[in-house]
Amino acid sequence: MVKQERAVRTRAGLVRSAAAEFDRDGYAGTSLSRISKAAGVSIGAVTFHFASKADLAEAVREEGHAVTQAALKRVTEERTSALRAVVDLTVELARLMEREVLVRASVRLARELAEGASWSGIWLPTVRDLLDEAHRAGQLRDGAPPEDVTTLVEYLAGGAETSLRGRPGAEGGPEGPVDQLNRVWRVALAGVSATGDTGEAHTTPKPRQAGETGRAG
């Protein structure tokens, strides 16, 4: 029993140490020897639990996904309205990326490794279902169809990760991704235009080809 408990602790420590290495240097920049050194165990102990770096990376992704799924379940169960749940979920995703190395590493690994489930695939279907519900309940404006708001949420989550990775060592700071995302959502929910402008981009005219002439009027 003691050996089994020690093995479980060793495996968990390896996964967390690997997550920190993958988060910082990515899959290609991380080696099993560096992970073993960070975890304070021999390379033999690493390969006893994980036959390859790919196996260890998959374990990190599974742990990160499990943390994300638990947060998704908590937010949806505690929701007061569908639209509010979407906002809370987006902010929670940013909080997870800011504070949970397992989540940050799983997000980076999902981006760098083509195989396996994507991180956004865990929560995007729920976001779309919630926005469909919000639409049916009249919580969305006519000009905000569920599919467009789903895209907005995906961009916001991606932007939160980009913001976090652009601020090394700034985790938990006074103006982290969570604070920024809360402010962005306040703007999005209130709307931007005070003049009725739809915000549609204007198409840039194509350059004229040689020999073409313009017509007045």
C-alpha positions in Angstrom: 0.0 0.0 0.0 2.8 2.4 0.9 4.6 1.7 -2.4 1.4 2.2 -4.3 0.8 5.6 -2.6 4.3 6.6 -3.3 3.9 5.6 -7.0 0.8 7.7 -7.2 2.5 10.7 -5.7 5.5 10.3 -8.0 3.3 10.1 -11.1 1.3 13.2 -10.0 4.6 15.1 -9.4 5.9 14.1 -12.8 2.8 15.3 -14.6 2.9 18.6 -12.8 6.6 19.1 -13.4 6.1 18.2 -17.0 3.2 20.7 -17.3 5.5 23.5 -16.0 8.2 22.5 -18.6 5.7 22.2 -21.5 4.1 25.5 -20.5 7.4 27.3 -20.5 9.2 25.8 -23.5 6.6 23.9 -25.5 6.7 20.3 -26.6 9.7 20.5 -28.8 11.7 22.4 -26.2 11.1 19.9 -23.4 13.0 16.7 -22.8 12.4 13.8 -20.4 15.8 14.5 -18.7 14.7 18.1 -17.9 11.4 16.8 -16.6 13.1 14.2 -14.4 15.4 16.9 -13.0 12.5 19.3 -12.3 10.6 16.5 -10.6 13.6 15.4 -8.6 13.5 11.8 -9.7 15.7 9.6 -11.9 15.1 9.2 -15.6 14.3 5.5 -14.9 11.5 6.6 -12.6 10.1 8.8 -15.4 10.2 6.0 -18.0 8.7 3.6 -15.4 5.5 5.7 -15.4 5.7 7.1 -19.0 7.3 5.2 -21.9 7.8 8.4 -23.9 7.6 12.2 -23.9 4.4 11.8 -26.0 2.8 9.7 -23.3 3.7 12.3 -20.6 2.3 15.1 -22.8 -0.9 13.2 -23.2 -1.2 12.8 -19.4 -0.7 16.5 -19.0 -3.4 17.2 -21.5 -5.8 14.8 -19.8 -5.2 16.4 -16.4 -5.7 19.9 -17.9 -8.8 18.8 -19.7 -10.2 17.3 -16.4 -9.6 20.6 -14.6 -11.4 22.4 -17.4 -14.3 20.0 -17.4 -14.8 20.3 -13.7 -14.9 24.1 -14.0 -17.4 23.8 -16.9 -19.7 21.6 -14.8 -19.5 24.0 -11.8 -20.3 27.1 -13.8 -23.2 25.6 -15.7 -24.7 24.1 -12.6 -24.5 27.4 -10.7 -25.8 29.6 -13.6 -28.7 32.0 -13.2 -29.2 32.6 -16.9 -27.7 31.2 -20.1 -26.0 34.5 -21.2 -24.6 35.0 -17.7 -23.2 31.5 -17.7 -21.4 32.2 -21.0 -19.8 35.3 -19.5 -18.9 33.5 -16.3 -17.5 30.5 -18.2 -15.3 32.7 -20.4 -13.9 34.5 -17.3 -13.4 31.1 -15.6 -11.4 29.9 -18.6 -9.1 32.9 -18.3 -8.7 32.3 -14.6 -7.8 28.7 -15.2 -5.1 29.7 -17.8 -3.8 32.3 -15.4 -3.5 30.1 -12.3 -3.5 26.5 -13.4 -0.3 25.3 -15.0 -1.9 22.1 -16.1 -4.5 24.0 -18.1 -1.9 26.4 -19.6 0.2 23.5 -20.6 -2.7 21.5 -22.1 -3.7 24.6 -24.1 -0.2 25.0 -25.5 0.2 21.3 -26.2 -3.2 21.2 -28.0 -2.0 24.0 -30.2 1.4 22.5 -31.0 0.4 18.9 -31.4 -2.1 18.1 -34.2 -3.3 14.9 -32.8 -5.7 14.6 -29.9 -8.7 16.6 -28.7 -8.4 20.4 -28.8 -8.9 22.4 -25.6 -11.6 24.5 -27.0 -13.5 21.4 -28.1 -14.2 20.8 -24.4 -16.2 23.9 -23.8 -17.2 25.4 -27.2 -20.2 23.0 -27.6 -21.5 24.1 -24.2 -21.1 27.7 -25.1 -23.0 27.3 -28.3 -25.8 25.4 -26.5 -26.0 28.2 -23.8 -26.1 30.9 -26.5 -28.9 29.0 -28.4 -30.8 29.0 -25.1 -30.1 32.7 -24.6 -31.4 33.4 -28.1 -34.6 31.5 -27.5 -35.1 33.4 -24.1 -34.6 36.8 -25.8 -31.4 37.5 -24.0 -29.5 38.3 -27.3 -30.1 41.3 -29.5 -31.4 40.8 -33.0 -27.9 41.6 -34.4 -26.1 39.1 -32.2 -26.9 35.6 -33.5 -25.6 32.7 -31.4 -23.0 31.6 -33.9 -21.4 35.1 -34.0 -21.3 35.3 -30.2 -19.7 31.8 -30.1 -17.0 33.1 -32.3 -16.6 36.1 -30.0 -16.1 33.8 -27.0 -13.5 31.7 -28.9 -11.6 34.9 -29.8 -11.8 36.2 -26.2 -10.4 32.9 -24.8 -7.6 32.9 -27.4 -6.8 36.5 -26.6 -6.7 35.8 -22.9 -4.0 33.2 -23.5 -2.0 35.5 -25.8 -2.2 38.2 -23.2 -1.0 35.9 -20.5 1.9 34.6 -22.5 2.9 38.1 -23.4 3.3 38.9 -19.7 6.0 36.5 -18.4 6.0 36.3 -14.6 2.9 38.5 -14.3 0.5 35.8 -13.1 -1.9 37.0 -10.4 -1.0 40.7 -11.2 -3.5 43.5 -10.7 -4.4 43.6 -14.4 -4.3 40.0 -15.5 -6.4 38.4 -18.2 -9.3 37.8 -15.8 -9.5 41.6 -15.1 -9.1 42.5 -18.7 -11.8 40.0 -19.8 -14.3 41.3 -17.2 -13.8 44.8 -18.6 -14.1 43.6 -22.3 -17.4 41.7 -21.4 -18.8 44.8 -19.8 -18.2 46.7 -23.1 -19.5 43.8 -25.2 -22.7 43.5 -23.2 -23.4 47.2 -23.2 -22.6 47.6 -26.9 -20.1 49.9 -28.5 -21.8 52.1 -31.1 -23.6 55.2 -29.9 -24.7 56.2 -33.4 -26.3 53.0 -34.7 -23.2 52.1 -36.8 -23.3 48.3 -37.4 -19.6 48.1 -37.3 -19.4 46.3 -40.7 -16.0 46.6 -42.3 -15.7 48.6 -45.5 -14.3 46.8 -48.5 -11.1 48.2 -49.8 -11.5 49.0 -53.5 -9.5 46.8 -55.9 -6.6 48.6 -57.6 -7.3 49.4 -61.2 -5.6 47.3 -63.8 -3.6 48.9 -66.6 -5.8 50.4 -69.2 -8.9 50.6 -67.0 -10.5 54.0 -66.7 -12.8 55.3 -64.0 -16.3 56.6 -64.7 -17.6 59.7 -63.0 -20.9 59.6 -61.2 
